[in-house]
Amino acid sequence: MTELVVVPDLDAMAELAVDRVSEAAAQIGAALFSLVLAGGSTPQRFHRALALRPTFPWWRTLVLFGDDRVVPPSHEDSNYRAAKASLLDRVSPAGLLRIPTEAPDPVVAAQAYEAMLTLVPGGRTSVTVLGMGEDGHTASLFPGVPVPEDRDVMAVPEPSPGLHPRVSVTDRFLERAGLVLVLVSGAAKAERLAEVLAQSRAGEGEGALPLARVLRRRAGKRTIILADEASAEHLPRGREGGEGA
Ligand code: 6PG
């Protein structure tokens, strides 16, 4: 089920996301906890807040990435570089699976990362954080770009004009994931978020936006959308507070 929680701002979003991730880690006792990070700007405050949570069990946490741009890990557009600055340089996770974006080409990088994912117990990650672009993309799953059904990781050579090639987890990976947290902020995303939620409730149907596809496929799983007031502007009121979206 998709749960929508509307929060006042990014600080509140960050704290609530840290609470949900911490709860998920606590629920599995001393088992290995796997946390998939998203790229973009919205999660950065969440990363900094998570680094400050003293009780978070980093000693049993494996950090992964949902997608990255095919640039060197030191490149200013690298999701890994951003997460390194906002989180990874401040904590000591038991393990880190970075998408090898310096590989000779996106296909090779995607194949290598898919092989790394076999290290995740049961092939199912504990918590996966996602964002949403203004076009309804999530991770690096973009509108109109076919997604293989037989892979957990794909190369995205040309996401859209002017964007770096990317490597991304697929719908199949996200369907199987444990808790998914979607962080959405900003008025520029308000119409699209309303469209995504409407599409996700419409059941089957061609041409759904990537995030709507993922929400549909996860109908039986727990997905929490944390949206700030600005991005929730076009949503039916009274849905916040954790009711089904
Ligand atoms: C990326 C992200 C992407 C991101 C959205 C939202 O590599 O860019 O994985 O899916 O989550 O584009 O980005 P913002 O949070 O910057 O709006």
Residues whose N, C-alpha, C, O or C-beta is under 5 A from the ligand:
A	BS01	6PG	A38 G39 G40 S41 T42 P43 D67 L130 G131 M132 G133 H137 T138 A139 S140
